[in-house]
Amino acid sequence: MGATLTIKRSESSAPVTADEMCRMYAAPVARFAAMICPTTGEAEDLAQEALLRSVRSLHSYNPSRGSMEAWLWRIVANTAKDLAGRRQRMRDLVLVLGRQPRESVSVEDVVLKRVRDAELHVELRKLPWRDQTLLALRFGADLDMHRVGSAVGLSSDSASRAVRRALNRLRARLEDSHQ
């Protein structure tokens, strides 16, 4: 993995190594995986598989088609979708919801405070695949809206609206569970 590749970072002209890419993105990829996988083991498998796919495909990265980061997040999202499809996880989830205070606390605050809460993870995984991906990129990988949009092929404004809609669907699930 230590070999230098001829790929250039979009923000500089220095070549990127597979090691450097993994050092830069291993933690955000792992957080993304933790938000969408039902177990720690599956999250670790997803993160490892996504990084391995990106390392294997590093030679095919084309800076004229977008930033390396957007390219990487597309690989991560596609890897997650592939693994989820094989496990048919989305069909088998049980409706279990985290507790949401009734005062005016935003869903964003609840998500950030309870990101490690297993019940909340289960509920997030019940959302449509696109919503899961958007919320995991925004809150799990801690990407700003521009970077979320780049990762899924949207403008930052469209990504912002899509994340807001996903949060509203999550809010509705949280409210329904307390009725």
MOLIN-V943420 format. One record per residue. N is the residue number from 1. PHI is phi in radians with two decimals (999 if undefined). OMEGA is omega in radians with two decimals (* if undefined). D_CENTER is the distance of its C-alpha to the mean C-alpha in whole Angstrom. Layout:
# MOLIN-V943420
n:N phi:PHI omega:OMEGA d_center:D_CENTER
n:N phi:PHI omega:OMEGA d_center:D_CENTER
This chain:
# MOLIN-V943420
n:1 phi:999 omega:-3.05 d_center:24
n:2 phi:-1.42 omega:-3.10 d_center:26
n:3 phi:-1.17 omega:3.08 d_center:28
n:4 phi:-1.47 omega:3.12 d_center:27
n:5 phi:-1.75 omega:-3.09 d_center:26
n:6 phi:-1.55 omega:3.13 d_center:27
n:7 phi:-1.30 omega:3.14 d_center:24
n:8 phi:-1.87 omega:2.99 d_center:24
n:9 phi:-1.16 omega:3.12 d_center:21
n:10 phi:-1.18 omega:-3.10 d_center:21
n:11 phi:-1.63 omega:3.09 d_center:22
n:12 phi:-2.66 omega:-3.12 d_center:25
n:13 phi:-1.77 omega:-3.13 d_center:27
n:14 phi:-1.30 omega:3.10 d_center:27
n:15 phi:-1.15 omega:-3.13 d_center:26
n:16 phi:-1.81 omega:3.05 d_center:23
n:17 phi:-1.73 omega:3.08 d_center:23
n:18 phi:-1.08 omega:3.11 d_center:20
n:19 phi:-1.05 omega:-3.12 d_center:21
n:20 phi:-1.10 omega:3.13 d_center:20
n:21 phi:-1.07 omega:3.14 d_center:17
n:22 phi:-1.14 omega:3.10 d_center:16
n:23 phi:-1.08 omega:-3.09 d_center:17
n:24 phi:-1.26 omega:-2.95 d_center:15
n:25 phi:-2.04 omega:-3.10 d_center:12
n:26 phi:-1.02 omega:-3.10 d_center:12
n:27 phi:-1.15 omega:3.11 d_center:12
n:28 phi:-1.12 omega:3.10 d_center:8
n:29 phi:-1.14 omega:3.11 d_center:7
n:30 phi:-1.12 omega:3.10 d_center:9
n:31 phi:-1.14 omega:3.08 d_center:8
n:32 phi:-0.99 omega:-3.10 d_center:4
n:33 phi:-1.08 omega:-3.13 d_center:7
n:34 phi:-1.10 omega:-3.13 d_center:9
n:35 phi:-1.34 omega:-3.05 d_center:7
n:36 phi:-1.95 omega:-3.13 d_center:8
n:37 phi:-1.78 omega:-3.08 d_center:10
n:38 phi:-1.28 omega:-3.14 d_center:14
n:39 phi:-2.31 omega:3.10 d_center:15
n:40 phi:-1.06 omega:3.14 d_center:15
n:41 phi:-1.07 omega:3.12 d_center:17
n:42 phi:-1.17 omega:3.11 d_center:14
n:43 phi:-1.12 omega:3.10 d_center:11
n:44 phi:-1.10 omega:3.11 d_center:13
n:45 phi:-1.08 omega:-3.14 d_center:14
n:46 phi:-1.09 omega:-3.12 d_center:11
n:47 phi:-1.05 omega:-3.13 d_center:10
n:48 phi:-1.14 omega:-3.13 d_center:14
n:49 phi:-1.11 omega:-3.14 d_center:14
n:50 phi:-1.12 omega:3.12 d_center:11
n:51 phi:-1.16 omega:3.11 d_center:13
n:52 phi:-1.11 omega:3.10 d_center:16
n:53 phi:-1.07 omega:-3.12 d_center:16
n:54 phi:-1.18 omega:3.11 d_center:15
n:55 phi:-1.12 omega:3.14 d_center:18
n:56 phi:-1.14 omega:-3.10 d_center:20
n:57 phi:-1.74 omega:-3.06 d_center:19
n:58 phi:-0.95 omega:3.14 d_center:20
n:59 phi:-1.13 omega:-3.10 d_center:23
n:60 phi:-1.65 omega:3.11 d_center:22
n:61 phi:-1.08 omega:-3.13 d_center:20
n:62 phi:-2.13 omega:-3.09 d_center:22
n:63 phi:-1.06 omega:3.13 d_center:22
n:64 phi:-1.26 omega:-3.13 d_center:24
n:65 phi:-1.73 omega:3.11 d_center:21
n:66 phi:2.41 omega:-3.09 d_center:18
n:67 phi:-1.26 omega:3.09 d_center:17
n:68 phi:-1.08 omega:-3.13 d_center:16
n:69 phi:-1.09 omega:3.11 d_center:12
n:70 phi:-1.10 omega:3.09 d_center:12
n:71 phi:-1.03 omega:-3.14 d_center:13
n:72 phi:-1.08 omega:-3.10 d_center:11
n:73 phi:-1.16 omega:3.04 d_center:8
n:74 phi:-1.14 omega:3.09 d_center:10
n:75 phi:-1.10 omega:-3.13 d_center:11
n:76 phi:-1.07 omega:-3.13 d_center:7
n:77 phi:-1.10 omega:3.13 d_center:7
n:78 phi:-1.17 omega:3.09 d_center:10
n:79 phi:-1.10 omega:3.12 d_center:11
n:80 phi:-1.07 omega:3.14 d_center:9
n:81 phi:-1.12 omega:3.12 d_center:11
n:82 phi:-1.06 omega:-3.12 d_center:14
n:83 phi:-1.16 omega:3.14 d_center:14
n:84 phi:-1.15 omega:3.12 d_center:13
n:85 phi:-1.08 omega:-3.14 d_center:16
n:86 phi:-1.11 omega:-3.08 d_center:18
n:87 phi:-1.52 omega:-3.07 d_center:18
n:88 phi:0.87 omega:-3.08 d_center:18
n:89 phi:-1.11 omega:-3.03 d_center:16
n:90 phi:-1.15 omega:3.13 d_center:16
n:91 phi:-1.35 omega:-2.96 d_center:19
n:92 phi:-1.73 omega:-3.09 d_center:20
n:93 phi:-1.33 omega:3.11 d_center:19
n:94 phi:-1.76 omega:-3.11 d_center:21
n:95 phi:-1.26 omega:3.06 d_center:21
n:96 phi:-2.32 omega:-2.99 d_center:21
n:97 phi:-2.17 omega:3.03 d_center:20
n:98 phi:-1.24 omega:-3.14 d_center:20
n:99 phi:-1.39 omega:3.08 d_center:23
n:100 phi:-2.02 omega:3.09 d_center:23
n:101 phi:-1.06 omega:-3.11 d_center:26
n:102 phi:-1.39 omega:3.10 d_center:28
n:103 phi:-1.18 omega:-3.01 d_center:28
n:104 phi:-1.38 omega:3.04 d_center:27
n:105 phi:-1.73 omega:-3.09 d_center:23
n:106 phi:-1.29 omega:3.09 d_center:20
n:107 phi:-1.07 omega:3.12 d_center:17
n:108 phi:-1.00 omega:3.13 d_center:15
n:109 phi:-1.12 omega:3.12 d_center:18
n:110 phi:-1.10 omega:-3.14 d_center:18
n:111 phi:-1.06 omega:-3.12 d_center:14
n:112 phi:-1.13 omega:-3.12 d_center:14
n:113 phi:-1.27 omega:-3.01 d_center:17
n:114 phi:-2.05 omega:-3.06 d_center:16
n:115 phi:-1.02 omega:3.13 d_center:13
n:116 phi:-1.58 omega:-3.10 d_center:15
n:117 phi:-1.27 omega:-3.06 d_center:17
n:118 phi:-1.07 omega:3.14 d_center:17
n:119 phi:-1.12 omega:3.12 d_center:18
n:120 phi:-1.14 omega:3.10 d_center:15
n:121 phi:-1.07 omega:3.12 d_center:13
n:122 phi:-1.07 omega:-3.13 d_center:15
n:123 phi:-1.16 omega:3.08 d_center:15
n:124 phi:-1.03 omega:-3.10 d_center:12
n:125 phi:-1.27 omega:3.07 d_center:12
n:126 phi:-1.50 omega:3.11 d_center:15
n:127 phi:-1.22 omega:3.05 d_center:13
n:128 phi:-0.98 omega:-3.06 d_center:13
n:129 phi:-0.92 omega:-3.11 d_center:11
n:130 phi:-1.08 omega:3.12 d_center:10
n:131 phi:-1.09 omega:3.11 d_center:10
n:132 phi:-1.01 omega:-3.10 d_center:7
n:133 phi:-1.09 omega:-3.13 d_center:5
n:134 phi:-1.07 omega:-3.10 d_center:7
n:135 phi:-1.19 omega:3.13 d_center:7
n:136 phi:-1.19 omega:3.09 d_center:4
n:137 phi:-1.17 omega:-3.08 d_center:3
n:138 phi:-1.22 omega:-3.01 d_center:7
n:139 phi:-1.72 omega:3.13 d_center:8
n:140 phi:-1.35 omega:3.14 d_center:6
n:141 phi:-1.55 omega:3.09 d_center:6
n:142 phi:1.02 omega:3.10 d_center:9
n:143 phi:-1.55 omega:3.03 d_center:9
n:144 phi:-1.33 omega:-3.03 d_center:12
n:145 phi:-1.10 omega:3.10 d_center:13
n:146 phi:-1.09 omega:-3.12 d_center:14
n:147 phi:-1.23 omega:3.06 d_center:11
n:148 phi:-1.06 omega:3.14 d_center:9
n:149 phi:-1.02 omega:3.12 d_center:12
n:150 phi:-1.05 omega:-3.10 d_center:12
n:151 phi:-1.20 omega:-3.09 d_center:9
n:152 phi:-1.99 omega:3.07 d_center:10
n:153 phi:1.38 omega:3.12 d_center:14
n:154 phi:-2.15 omega:2.98 d_center:15
n:155 phi:-1.25 omega:3.14 d_center:17
n:156 phi:-1.12 omega:3.09 d_center:16
n:157 phi:-1.14 omega:3.12 d_center:18
n:158 phi:-1.14 omega:3.11 d_center:17
n:159 phi:-1.10 omega:3.12 d_center:13
n:160 phi:-1.06 omega:3.12 d_center:15
n:161 phi:-1.13 omega:-3.13 d_center:17
n:162 phi:-1.14 omega:3.09 d_center:14
n:163 phi:-1.13 omega:3.12 d_center:12
n:164 phi:-1.07 omega:3.10 d_center:15
n:165 phi:-1.12 omega:3.11 d_center:16
n:166 phi:-1.10 omega:3.10 d_center:13
n:167 phi:-1.14 omega:3.09 d_center:14
n:168 phi:-1.13 omega:3.08 d_center:18
n:169 phi:-1.14 omega:3.09 d_center:17
n:170 phi:-1.13 omega:3.10 d_center:16
n:171 phi:-1.00 omega:3.14 d_center:19
n:172 phi:-1.08 omega:3.09 d_center:21
n:173 phi:-1.12 omega:3.11 d_center:20
n:174 phi:-1.08 omega:3.14 d_center:21
n:175 phi:-1.17 omega:3.13 d_center:24
n:176 phi:-1.09 omega:-3.10 d_center:25
n:177 phi:-1.24 omega:-3.11 d_center:25
n:178 phi:-1.77 omega:3.13 d_center:27
n:179 phi:-1.71 omega:* d_center:30
